[in-house]
Amino acid sequence: QNRTILNWRDISRNAPRYEMYLSQFAKTDLSVAQMNEWYVDQPFLVIKPNRLRIFVYTMEQLEDPAQSNELRRDLQDFLGLTTEIAPLGHANRIAGNIHQYKEVVNICDKELDPIRREVLEYAKDTVAWMHEFLNSSDVVVSNRPYLVQ
């Protein structure tokens, strides 16, 4: 059974594996093993090298007023705007997510132990890869000290 493509209600065990999705921007080097693991069984993932810069922020920056101010200043600088950006909303909505589900999944529930163990297995690799990605000259991080703590 292929663990990488098991989904429930559009939720994948690979959802917290940011490296799989962000690697498509080609801002880090990939090993042959990574390419085989991430791309072979998931044809929707495609590496698209480009010269675009990427702006990264945290959800907390939307929710906390002080951090939101810093986020808006950083985004204004990133975009090269001379006028101040108006306050942002307090939620980060996924575009195109038309499905609303009433169920809630708590990954700490006992019956989800096998899935949680699997997700935690990948966590160290994800953290290491994210540090490499965030150090790319094409990636701008708003409030970097907070994000990398």
C-alpha positions as a Python dict, from the first residue, in 0.01 Angstrom:
ca = {
    (1, 'Q'): (0, 0, 0),
    (2, 'N'): (148, 334, -105),
    (3, 'R'): (150, 565, 196),
    (4, 'T'): (205, 879, -8),
    (5, 'I'): (-130, 890, -183),
    (6, 'L'): (-375, 795, 93),
    (7, 'N'): (-629, 1073, 139),
    (8, 'W'): (-942, 1130, 341),
    (9, 'R'): (-1166, 1421, 247),
    (10, 'D'): (-882, 1594, 62),
    (11, 'I'): (-650, 1554, 363),
    (12, 'S'): (-327, 1376, 285),
    (13, 'R'): (-68, 1233, 520),
    (14, 'N'): (175, 1428, 306),
    (15, 'A'): (6, 1763, 377),
    (16, 'P'): (264, 1860, 643),
    (17, 'R'): (550, 1763, 412),
    (18, 'Y'): (603, 2116, 284),
    (19, 'E'): (922, 2012, 106),
    (20, 'M'): (726, 1803, -142),
    (21, 'Y'): (523, 2100, -259),
    (22, 'L'): (773, 2383, -221),
    (23, 'S'): (1043, 2187, -404),
    (24, 'Q'): (845, 2248, -722),
    (25, 'F'): (981, 2606, -725),
    (26, 'A'): (1335, 2468, -768),
    (27, 'K'): (1491, 2687, -498),
    (28, 'T'): (1690, 2397, -348),
    (29, 'D'): (1885, 2104, -482),
    (30, 'L'): (1704, 1769, -491),
    (31, 'S'): (1858, 1426, -469),
    (32, 'V'): (1753, 1144, -700),
    (33, 'A'): (1602, 968, -395),
    (34, 'Q'): (1392, 1276, -311),
    (35, 'M'): (1272, 1307, -669),
    (36, 'N'): (1177, 939, -678),
    (37, 'E'): (994, 956, -345),
    (38, 'W'): (811, 1282, -407),
    (39, 'Y'): (741, 1287, -779),
    (40, 'V'): (710, 933, -919),
    (41, 'D'): (375, 842, -761),
    (42, 'Q'): (236, 1196, -762),
    (43, 'P'): (205, 1324, -1117),
    (44, 'F'): (47, 1650, -997),
    (45, 'L'): (388, 1752, -859),
    (46, 'V'): (611, 1906, -1123),
    (47, 'I'): (940, 2093, -1085),
    (48, 'K'): (910, 2434, -1251),
    (49, 'P'): (1238, 2627, -1227),
    (50, 'N'): (1184, 3002, -1230),
    (51, 'R'): (1342, 3330, -1125),
    (52, 'L'): (1051, 3443, -913),
    (53, 'R'): (1104, 3529, -549),
    (54, 'I'): (883, 3371, -285),
    (55, 'F'): (741, 3551, 21),
    (56, 'V'): (688, 3334, 330),
    (57, 'Y'): (485, 3426, 640),
    (58, 'T'): (322, 3244, 930),
    (59, 'M'): (-45, 3215, 1020),
    (60, 'E'): (31, 3378, 1354),
    (61, 'Q'): (129, 3694, 1169),
    (62, 'L'): (-226, 3725, 1039),
    (63, 'E'): (-379, 3668, 1382),
    (64, 'D'): (-154, 3883, 1605),
    (65, 'P'): (-194, 4263, 1555),
    (66, 'A'): (173, 4346, 1620),
    (67, 'Q'): (298, 4069, 1392),
    (68, 'S'): (38, 4166, 1131),
    (69, 'N'): (187, 4516, 1119),
    (70, 'E'): (533, 4369, 1060),
    (71, 'L'): (395, 4134, 796),
    (72, 'R'): (235, 4425, 608),
    (73, 'R'): (561, 4625, 617),
    (74, 'D'): (761, 4324, 497),
    (75, 'L'): (510, 4252, 220),
    (76, 'Q'): (513, 4619, 116),
    (77, 'D'): (894, 4606, 88),
    (78, 'F'): (883, 4271, -97),
    (79, 'L'): (636, 4408, -353),
    (80, 'G'): (817, 4742, -384),
    (81, 'L'): (508, 4940, -289),
    (82, 'T'): (533, 5299, -168),
    (83, 'T'): (187, 5309, -12),
    (84, 'E'): (106, 5127, 309),
    (85, 'I'): (-87, 4800, 285),
    (86, 'A'): (-423, 4805, 464),
    (87, 'P'): (-480, 4563, 753),
    (88, 'L'): (-522, 4205, 638),
    (89, 'G'): (-793, 3958, 732),
    (90, 'H'): (-744, 3719, 1021),
    (91, 'A'): (-778, 3393, 831),
    (92, 'N'): (-581, 3230, 554),
    (93, 'R'): (-834, 3063, 325),
    (94, 'I'): (-738, 2802, 69),
    (95, 'A'): (-847, 2920, -274),
    (96, 'G'): (-1082, 2683, -446),
    (97, 'N'): (-1166, 2483, -132),
    (98, 'I'): (-1538, 2456, -195),
    (99, 'H'): (-1594, 2159, 36),
    (100, 'Q'): (-1686, 2218, 398),
    (101, 'Y'): (-1671, 1920, 631),
    (102, 'K'): (-1822, 1907, 978),
    (103, 'E'): (-1581, 1640, 1101),
    (104, 'V'): (-1273, 1741, 1295),
    (105, 'V'): (-960, 1529, 1309),
    (106, 'N'): (-742, 1545, 1618),
    (107, 'I'): (-410, 1386, 1523),
    (108, 'C'): (-346, 1317, 1895),
    (109, 'D'): (-641, 1076, 1922),
    (110, 'K'): (-527, 724, 2012),
    (111, 'E'): (-678, 565, 1701),
    (112, 'L'): (-462, 796, 1486),
    (113, 'D'): (-134, 686, 1651),
    (114, 'P'): (-9, 506, 1336),
    (115, 'I'): (-71, 813, 1119),
    (116, 'R'): (85, 1047, 1376),
    (117, 'R'): (396, 825, 1396),
    (118, 'E'): (423, 832, 1016),
    (119, 'V'): (391, 1210, 1004),
    (120, 'L'): (651, 1251, 1281),
    (121, 'E'): (887, 1021, 1089),
    (122, 'Y'): (903, 1279, 814),
    (123, 'A'): (920, 1582, 1046),
    (124, 'K'): (1300, 1590, 1086),
    (125, 'D'): (1351, 1575, 710),
    (126, 'T'): (1092, 1847, 661),
    (127, 'V'): (1257, 2078, 914),
    (128, 'A'): (1603, 2026, 761),
    (129, 'W'): (1473, 2088, 410),
    (130, 'M'): (1278, 2397, 519),
    (131, 'H'): (1594, 2553, 665),
    (132, 'E'): (1768, 2501, 330),
    (133, 'F'): (1468, 2644, 142),
    (134, 'L'): (1438, 2948, 371),
    (135, 'N'): (1807, 3025, 313),
    (136, 'S'): (1761, 3048, -63),
    (137, 'S'): (1834, 3396, -199),
    (138, 'D'): (1496, 3377, -378),
    (139, 'V'): (1299, 3326, -55),
    (140, 'V'): (1204, 3625, 159),
    (141, 'V'): (1080, 3546, 508),
    (142, 'S'): (869, 3787, 710),
    (143, 'N'): (982, 3780, 1075),
    (144, 'R'): (1251, 3517, 1010),
    (145, 'P'): (1358, 3486, 1379),
    (146, 'Y'): (1004, 3389, 1480),
    (147, 'L'): (964, 3140, 1195),
    (148, 'V'): (1291, 2955, 1248),
    (149, 'Q'): (1264, 2927, 1628),
}
